[in-house]
C-alpha cells in the first residue's frame, strides 16, 4: 500500500514494537508522515527519554516521505473539527486525515476510536492496526 499516511500512533506502535506494528511495517517505505504527526512522534520519544538525535534517526530509518503541513491542510484540519468533534479527534488526528484526503490515501492509525463514521466524515479510508474491544 503505497498510498498510506501514517498517524503518530501508528509510527509509535512500530517504533515500540506494540501490537499492530506489523501492519505499519507492511506499508513502509512508501508511506507518508505529515509534519504535525512527526512533531507528535518526536515529542513522545523525547518524553520517554530518547535523545533528539536518536529520535531523528529513528524516523529517518523508517524511510517514509516527510510531508510539510500546508495552508490547504490547515484549512481542512479546521473544517474537520465540527465533523469529528463527537469522536474526540485531536488536532494531530485531523491533520493526518487532512493529508490523507489531500493525497487520496488511506490513513493508518492505532487509534481505536477512528471508525467508519470518522472515515466518512473525513472522506478517507482508514486502516486501524488495532481493533476496538
BELGI-V641646 format. One record per backbone hydrogen bond with DSSP energy under -1.0 kcal/mol. NH is the residue of the N-H (numbers start at 1). CO is the residue of the C=O. If there is no record, write none. Layout:
BEGIN
<<NH CO> <NH CO>>
END
This chain:
BEGIN
<<5 106> <6 32> <7 108> <11 7> <12 8> <13 9> <14 10> <15 11> <16 12> <17 14> <18 13> <21 18> <23 20> <24 20> <25 21> <26 22> <27 24> <28 25> <32 4> <33 65> <35 67> <38 34> <39 35> <40 36> <41 37> <42 38> <43 39> <44 40> <45 41> <46 42> <47 43> <48 44> <49 46> <50 45> <55 51> <56 52> <57 53> <58 54> <59 55> <60 56> <61 57> <62 59> <63 60> <65 31> <67 33> <74 70> <75 71> <76 72> <77 73> <78 74> <79 75> <80 76> <84 80> <85 81> <87 84> <88 85> <94 90> <95 91> <96 92> <97 93> <98 94> <99 95> <100 96> <101 97> <102 98> <103 99> <105 100> <106 3> <107 125> <108 5> <109 127> <115 113> <119 115> <120 116> <121 117> <122 118> <123 119> <124 119> <127 107> <129 109>>
END
